[in-house]
């Protein structure tokens, strides 16, 4: 195998994989622009003409609530969840990864145990609690738990990352007289940025895509998220409304794609080595 | 919250050189203990109020007959007995879920690791492919994509037609009791980008110096993979394995959307959580649903415990070297 072949094989695999992978998305985009009579009958990905009215229908939203309002509602919930998770999970993770305290092993074991906790186990009692607090049909049940580090996935993710960080920097910060908070804030947290940004991105996406929790807690159409609205849109329309339905689907996933393109460059920054060298 | 508040107040009248060291030692000890609990306060609150108490309540509910409106009525082990000995649909849902987990998780992780290795050495275009491969994971859990896959694999859907045009006549997958579950398997595998990004982050965290040292010692590509990449990446592999396994046991939205909420055809996509939802929320048997949730918890717990036990022999942490 000569050098040129060795260079071309991975590129070919990547291109073919990419085409297969993106086909459903291309289909989604194409269908959202197709006239009603072409959706089922035509295998051709390209619409005969672009049916923009699918989008104007979709923009009207559901139950008189425009899509812009639905998107803003979802941004509020997802934004709150991101802030909550990054703050609370990084605090807990630092304690688990770096500090010594009584019962640390028991608590860590419990945290890992909640990692595998099926949401269904706590669902009904949580609902009863939020109902007692008068928080049903508000965004609090969707945001408040994130500020209490209930998503052990992210605590675990950041703990794993922090454990992989070299201890030398933190030790020298300690020798320079830094307390636990200052070491956390000025040394460990900046080094953990890739893990924090991964946490932020996953939190945003999972909250944005969530259907089950939102359905349980939100009832008023003007408080609906885009996913809830999409669901009622599907329920209300027949297959002849495939175009508008998938137009609304495209609108609903667009913010996720934008969010990712803004932040994706932070995702894979390898901090361990550069941290040691710097 | 600052470190200042945890330090002993400075006293001007103390004889210099004798008392401060003792005070500082005491302060240091306090400093060590208190911040840990301050860091953990949000987590401890959440663990108590939103996890431990609800877990206990739902364990209690699993021994009752409860419909959300009337007070729970104690029935002892009746729910568990019905589940394990009198309910064929329960066992059907267990079988479907296990089949799905055993096929989807290894496929997804192998593809993710393969893609991460491919992208790591790709050079030009790597950032682009990374973004593009990751895109499906952004969208895969959404209602939108489940609806797209339902349309693609339905009778007359594009994928079915494309397969038919190359001579593979499968018919509509969504309506087939044998194939419907694989629509959801493929939807899951399609999202390999998320673990791939984590693998890639792990790969790029490995110091180039380790590879340089290995190369100096005469290690070839394969030897470098086995002796440097695999051990350095093992925490990430472990993390992904646990994460994906747990998520897969709880898959809900795709099965719900692809089967129109019913787990059909012929209960072939009746995933465990879907059946739990049906018994609990549609049929208002919250006690039975709570019992199912607790059994799921126990099973996931046992499998995770096994993974953690075996991890001691294959997961390697850099800062534990030489311990």
Interface residues (C-beta under 8 A of the other chain):
Chain A: X10 X11 X13 X14 X17 X18 X21 X22 X24 X25 X27 X28 X31 X40 X43 X87 X88 X91 X92 X94 X95 X99 X100 X101 X102 X104 X107 X110 X111 X112 X113 X114 X115 X116 X117 X118 X119 X120 X121 X122 X123 X124 X125 X126 X128 X129 X145 X147 X148 X149 X150 X153 X155 X156 X157 X160 X163 X164 X165 X166 X167 X178 X179 X180 X181 X182 X184 X194 X198 X202 X205 X206 X208 X209 X211 X212 X227 X230 X231 X234 X242 X245 X246 X249 X250 X252 X253 X256 X257 X260 X261 X264 X265 X267 X268 X269 X270 X271 X272 X273
Chain B: X1 X2 X3 X6 X7 X31 X32 X33 X35 X36 X37 X39 X40 X42 X43 X44 X45 X46 X47 X49 X50 X51 X53 X54 X55 X57 X58 X61 X68 X115 X118 X119 X121 X122 X125 X127 X129 X130 X131 X132 X133 X134 X135 X136 X138 X139 X141 X142 X143 X144 X145 X147 X148 X149 X151 X152 X156 X158 X161 X162 X190 X194 X197 X198 X200 X201 X204 X205 X206 X207 X208 X209 X235 X236 X239 X242 X243 X246 X249 X250 X252 X253 X273 X276 X280 X286 X289 X290 X292 X293 X294 X296 X297 X300 X301 X304 X308 X317 X318 X319
